[in-house]
C-alpha cells in the first residue's frame, strides 16, 4: 500500500537543504504577501533570509492563532506508565543500554497518578511508555486506557508504533489521539541514532501516521527531535508529511510538537543547535502556512521562553510534567527520560496564562467540533 514514504523517496535531503538556504529576502517578502502559503513559502519562512522579518512573522502568527483558536491554551499532562524499552536510542534516558532501574506502573499506581493529575484540573492526559512490546504492549495500554476513562475526557498516547488493527482496538477502548515522532527524516542519521530494536526500522516508523489515519483516530501528532539533524530540512519534511496526511485523512485533526534535544544522564549533545529565536521562527512559519494545525510546546523549554511563546502560535502546552513512571506520586526521584526545564507548578502556569489574558482549557476540543 502506498503512503508517505513514496513521496519522501522523491526528495533528496542535500538538495532540499540547499534550496532552503538559497531562499532570498525577496522570496520571504513574497511568502509574507501571499494570502495562502505553500511549501515553497514555508521554505522561505524557515530560511536564514527570514530572520530579519521575525517580528512581522510573529505579529501575523499571533493574529491568525487568536482568530482560529481564540485567547485559549489547551492544557495537558503526561503520565509515564513505564520506562521499559528494548530500543537503543542514543539520546534517550530509557535506552536499553542504560543501566537504570526499570519500572512499570501497576493498576493501583496508575490510579494514584491519575488522581493527582485530575485533582490539578487536567481532563486531557497523554500516556507515555518506552517501547517494550512484551511488557507494555497493546493489552497493557488498553487496560490503562480503560482504567483512566472515568477520570479524563481525552486520552492520548505516545508509545511504540503499532499495527492498524491495534490502533483500531485502542480507539474502541477510548483512545482519542496518538503522537508519533519520526525523530529525523534523514535516514542515515536516523539509523545512526537507532542501531537496535524495533525502532531501528525507519520505514515502519515512517508509515505509522498512515496506519493511525486508516484506523480513523481523531487526532495524529507528528514532529522531529530538533537537534539530531539540520532543523530547517527536518521541519520542511515534517510540513510535507503534514500536507500529505491532511489531504489523505481529511477528517482527522493534526498537531505538531517541537521537542528540542534535552540532556539526560550521560546524554547526547545536539548535532545542530537551535536558538530560541529560530524556534520562534519555526513556530510562526507553521502558523503562517496553516491556520488550523495545533502547535504544542512541552516543559522541555524554559519558563522565560514559554511565557513569551504563548502569544505566537502555540495552542497546547503541558505543565508540572514528570517524565519518569510514577513521577507524580509513586517514585518522584527515579530517572527521568529527559531533563525538565520549566518545573513550575500547574497553579503557577495557570496564573501566568491568566496574566497574559489567555484562558486555560483543561480538556481537549470537543470531538463534535
C-alpha positions, 0 to 999 in steps of 0.5 A: 500500500502506498503512503508517505514514504513514496513521496519522501523517496522523491526528495533528496535531503542535500538538495532540499537543504540547499534550496532552503538556504538559497531562499532570498529576502525577496522570496520571504517578502513574497511568502509574507504577501501571499494570502495562502502559503505553500511549501515553497513559502514555508521554505522561505519562512524557515530560511536564514533570509527570514530572520530579519522579518521575525517580528512581522512573522510573529505579529501575523502568527499571533493574529491568525492563532487568536482568530482560529483558536481564540485567547485559549491554551489547551492544557495537558499532562503526561503520565509515564506508565513505564520506562521499559524499552528494548530500543537503543536510542542514543539520546534517550534516558530509557535506552536499553543500554542504560543501566537504570532501574526499570519500572512499570506502573501497576493498576493501583499506581496508575490510579494514584497518578491519575488522581493527582493529575485530575485533582490539578484540573487536567481532563486531557492526559497523554500516556507515555511508555518506552517501547517494550512490546512484551511488557507494555504492549497493546493489552497493557495500554488498553487496560490503562486506557480503560482504567483512566476513562472515568477520570479524563475526557481525552486520552492520548498516547505516545508509545511504540508504533503499532499495527492498524488493527491495534490502533483500531482496538485502542480507539474502541477502548477510548483512545482519542489521539496518538503522537508519533515522532519520526525523530529525523527524516534523514535516514542515515542519521536516523539509523545512526541514532537507532542501531537496535530494536524495533525502532531501528526500522525507519520505514515502519516508523515512517508509515505509522501516521498512515496506519493511525489515519486508516484506523480513523483516530481523531487526532495524529501528532507528528514532529522531529527531535530538533537537534539530531539533524539540520532543523530547517530540512527536518521541519520542511519534511515534517510540513510535507508529511503534514500536507500529505496526511491532511489531504489523505485523512481529511477528517482527522485533526493534526498537531505538531510538537517541537521537542528540542534535544534535552540532556539526560544522564550521560546524554547526547549533545545536539548535532545542530543547535537551535536558538530560541529565536529560530524556534520562534521562527519555526513556530510562526512559519507553521502558523503562517502556512496553516491556520488550523494545525495545533502547535504544542510546546512541552516543559522541555523549554524554559519558563522565560521562553514559554511565557513569551511563546504563548502569544505566537502560535502555540495552542497546547502546552503541558505543565508540572510534567514528570517524565519518569513512571510514577513521577507524580506520586509513586517514585518522584526521584527515579530517572527521568527520560529527559531533563525538565526545564520549566518545573513550575507548578500547574497553579503557577502556569495557570496564573501566568496564562491568566496574566497574559489574558489567555484562558486555560482549557483543561480538556481537549476540543470537543470531538463534535467540533 
